[in-house]
């Protein structure tokens, strides 16, 4: 049982760190996709 608790203690900070560092990239990626999607739907991209 103690081994399982040790694993949890190791992984909880790792997961929190990963979320803290990956979320901005996901947010930026999502925003760029939305911007490109809006531009395409308005005909700004792909006309050239």
Secondary structure, 3 states (H helix, E strand, C coil): CHHHHHHHHHHHHHHHHHHHHHHHHHHHHHHHHHHHHHHHHHCCCCCC
